[in-house]
Amino acid sequence: MKNRDKYILGIAGAALAGIAIGLLFYTDEGKKTRKKMKNTANDWADSLGSLIASGKESLSDLSHKAMKKAKKGYQRVKGQAEEGYDDLKSAYNDVADEYSAGKVR
């Protein structure tokens, strides 16, 4: 970030802070403004809490779905490995039988 941009942001930030302080300390309007700001902050906090709860629920659902798919994939791969092992064992036994019968040198 260039120095010029930093100065502009600093001036804008100071101006906004000045406006906010002016609104907060203005007698009648300041009370109303503070009340509005408090209500708005509370509303935002409630919304944020709901959003976080919804996110946790979605994440929990997603993790359960991922675990379910992982278990299905594991079972499928395990079945294929066992099937391959059985085929290999059968082929080995066939060759061993032929060898012991003297058919293979």
C-alpha positions as CSV (number, residue, x, y, z in Angstrom):
1,M,0.0,0.0,0.0
2,K,1.4,3.4,-1.0
3,N,1.9,6.2,1.6
4,R,-0.7,8.3,-0.3
5,D,-3.3,5.6,0.2
6,K,-2.4,5.3,3.9
7,Y,-3.0,9.1,4.3
8,I,-6.3,9.0,2.5
9,L,-7.5,6.0,4.7
10,G,-6.3,7.8,7.8
11,I,-8.1,11.0,7.0
12,A,-11.3,9.1,6.1
13,G,-11.1,7.0,9.3
14,A,-10.6,10.2,11.4
15,A,-13.5,11.8,9.7
16,L,-15.8,8.9,10.3
17,A,-14.6,8.7,13.9
18,G,-15.4,12.4,14.4
19,I,-18.8,11.9,13.0
20,A,-19.5,8.9,15.2
21,I,-18.3,10.8,18.3
22,G,-20.4,13.8,17.4
23,L,-23.5,11.7,17.0
24,L,-22.9,9.9,20.2
25,F,-22.5,13.0,22.3
26,Y,-25.1,15.2,20.8
27,T,-27.7,15.5,23.7
28,D,-31.2,14.3,22.6
29,E,-30.1,12.8,19.3
30,G,-27.2,11.2,20.9
31,K,-29.4,9.2,23.2
32,K,-31.5,8.1,20.3
33,T,-28.5,7.3,18.2
34,R,-26.9,5.3,21.0
35,K,-30.1,3.4,21.5
36,K,-30.3,2.7,17.7
37,M,-26.7,1.6,17.6
38,K,-27.2,-0.7,20.6
39,N,-30.3,-2.2,19.0
40,T,-28.5,-2.6,15.7
41,A,-25.5,-4.2,17.4
42,N,-27.8,-6.6,19.3
43,D,-29.6,-7.5,16.1
44,W,-26.2,-8.1,14.4
45,A,-25.0,-10.2,17.3
46,D,-28.2,-12.3,17.1
47,S,-27.9,-12.7,13.4
48,L,-24.2,-13.7,13.7
49,G,-25.1,-16.2,16.5
50,S,-27.8,-17.8,14.2
51,L,-25.3,-17.8,11.3
52,I,-22.7,-19.6,13.4
53,A,-25.2,-22.2,14.7
54,S,-26.4,-22.8,11.1
55,G,-22.7,-23.2,10.0
56,K,-22.0,-25.7,12.8
57,E,-25.1,-27.7,11.8
58,S,-24.1,-27.7,8.1
59,L,-20.5,-28.7,9.0
60,S,-21.8,-31.5,11.2
61,D,-24.1,-32.8,8.4
62,L,-21.2,-32.5,5.9
63,S,-18.9,-34.4,8.1
64,H,-21.4,-37.2,8.7
65,K,-22.0,-37.5,4.9
66,A,-18.2,-37.6,4.3
67,M,-17.8,-40.3,6.9
68,K,-20.6,-42.3,5.4
69,K,-19.1,-42.1,1.9
70,A,-15.6,-42.9,3.3
71,K,-17.0,-46.0,5.0
72,K,-18.7,-47.1,1.8
73,G,-15.5,-46.5,-0.2
74,Y,-13.5,-48.5,2.3
75,Q,-15.9,-51.4,2.2
76,R,-15.8,-51.4,-1.6
77,V,-12.0,-51.4,-1.7
78,K,-11.8,-54.0,1.0
79,G,-14.1,-56.3,-0.9
80,Q,-12.1,-55.8,-4.1
81,A,-8.9,-56.5,-2.3
82,E,-10.3,-59.7,-0.7
83,E,-11.6,-60.8,-4.1
84,G,-8.2,-60.2,-5.6
85,Y,-6.5,-62.0,-2.8
86,D,-8.9,-65.0,-3.2
87,D,-8.2,-65.1,-7.0
88,L,-4.4,-64.9,-6.4
89,K,-4.6,-67.6,-3.8
90,S,-6.6,-69.8,-6.1
91,A,-4.2,-69.3,-9.0
92,Y,-1.3,-70.1,-6.6
93,N,-2.9,-73.3,-5.4
94,D,-3.6,-74.4,-9.0
95,V,0.1,-73.9,-9.9
96,A,1.2,-75.6,-6.7
97,D,-1.1,-78.6,-7.5
98,E,0.3,-78.8,-11.1
99,Y,3.8,-78.6,-9.8
100,S,3.3,-81.3,-7.2
101,A,1.7,-83.5,-9.9
102,G,4.8,-83.1,-12.0
103,K,3.0,-81.2,-14.8
104,V,5.2,-78.0,-14.4
105,R,9.0,-77.9,-14.4
